[in-house]
């Protein structure tokens, strides 16, 4: 049986109620007694996948899988650019040595 969250529009009183899915929603606030103001709230369901065979990434959003391959080529392009800079660095000391001759 799910737990439903209710909140009163009149007084702001909130309450969690264990109900069957087939039960009628509550309408009367238990705190202030106003009829028709006690409304069901939309809440996120919480669950955990336990046991063997479940991975954290199995139910992750589609953008997580798409961004990982996009990051890899960008990282490899940066890695290609990085070796070019050290190659230019040894050429610089050779130039001052030529001017001292």
C-alpha positions as CSV (number, residue, x, y, z in Angstrom):
1,X,0.0,0.0,0.0
2,X,1.4,3.4,-0.9
3,X,1.8,6.3,1.4
4,X,0.1,9.5,0.1
5,X,1.1,13.0,1.2
6,X,-1.8,15.4,1.9
7,X,-1.9,19.2,2.6
8,X,-4.7,21.5,3.6
9,X,-5.1,24.6,1.4
10,X,-6.8,26.5,4.3
11,X,-4.4,26.0,7.3
12,X,-1.3,24.4,5.6
13,X,-1.5,21.2,7.8
14,X,0.3,18.3,6.1
15,X,0.0,14.6,6.8
16,X,1.2,11.3,5.3
17,X,-1.5,8.6,5.0
18,X,-1.1,4.9,4.3
19,X,-4.0,4.1,1.9
20,X,-5.0,1.5,-0.6
21,X,-4.9,2.6,-4.2
22,X,-8.6,1.9,-4.5
23,X,-9.5,4.1,-1.4
24,X,-11.1,7.4,-2.1
25,X,-8.9,10.4,-1.4
26,X,-9.3,12.3,1.8
27,X,-11.0,15.7,1.5
28,X,-11.6,17.0,5.1
29,X,-8.7,18.4,7.0
30,X,-8.2,16.7,10.4
31,X,-6.6,19.8,11.9
32,X,-9.0,22.6,11.0
33,X,-12.0,20.5,9.9
34,X,-12.5,22.5,6.7
35,X,-14.2,20.3,4.1
36,X,-12.7,20.0,0.6
37,X,-9.4,21.6,1.3
38,X,-7.3,18.5,2.2
39,X,-5.6,17.6,-1.1
40,X,-3.3,14.9,-2.2
41,X,0.3,16.2,-3.1
42,X,2.4,15.0,-5.9
43,X,5.6,13.4,-4.5
44,X,8.5,11.4,-6.0
45,X,8.7,7.7,-5.4
46,X,11.8,6.5,-3.7
47,X,13.3,3.1,-4.4
48,X,16.7,1.4,-4.3
49,X,17.9,-1.4,-6.6
50,X,19.6,-4.0,-4.4
51,X,21.1,-7.3,-5.2
52,X,23.4,-8.6,-8.0
53,X,22.8,-7.5,-11.5
54,X,21.8,-3.9,-10.9
55,X,24.1,-1.1,-11.7
56,X,23.8,2.6,-10.8
57,X,24.0,3.6,-14.5
58,X,21.1,1.3,-15.6
59,X,18.4,3.8,-15.0
60,X,20.3,7.1,-15.4
61,X,18.9,9.6,-17.9
62,X,19.8,9.4,-21.6
63,X,21.9,12.6,-21.4
64,X,24.5,10.9,-19.1
65,X,25.3,8.3,-21.7
66,X,25.5,10.8,-24.5
67,X,27.7,13.3,-22.8
68,X,30.4,10.7,-21.8
69,X,31.4,9.9,-25.5
70,X,31.2,13.5,-26.4
71,X,33.7,14.3,-23.6
72,X,36.1,11.6,-24.7
73,X,36.9,13.0,-28.1
74,X,37.2,16.5,-26.7
75,X,39.7,15.2,-24.1
76,X,41.7,13.3,-26.8
77,X,41.8,16.5,-28.9
78,X,43.2,18.4,-25.9
79,X,45.7,15.6,-25.4
80,X,46.9,16.0,-29.0
81,X,47.3,19.7,-28.5
82,X,49.3,19.3,-25.3
83,X,52.2,17.3,-26.9
84,X,52.5,20.0,-29.6
85,X,53.3,22.7,-26.9
86,X,56.2,20.7,-25.4
87,X,57.7,20.2,-28.8
88,X,57.8,23.9,-29.3
89,X,59.4,24.5,-26.0
90,X,62.7,22.7,-26.8
91,X,63.0,24.7,-30.0
92,X,63.1,28.0,-28.0
93,X,66.4,27.2,-26.1
94,X,68.1,26.3,-29.5
95,X,67.4,29.9,-30.8
96,X,69.2,31.7,-27.9
97,X,72.2,29.4,-28.3
98,X,72.4,30.3,-32.0
99,X,72.4,34.1,-31.2
100,X,75.3,33.7,-28.8
101,X,77.6,32.3,-31.5
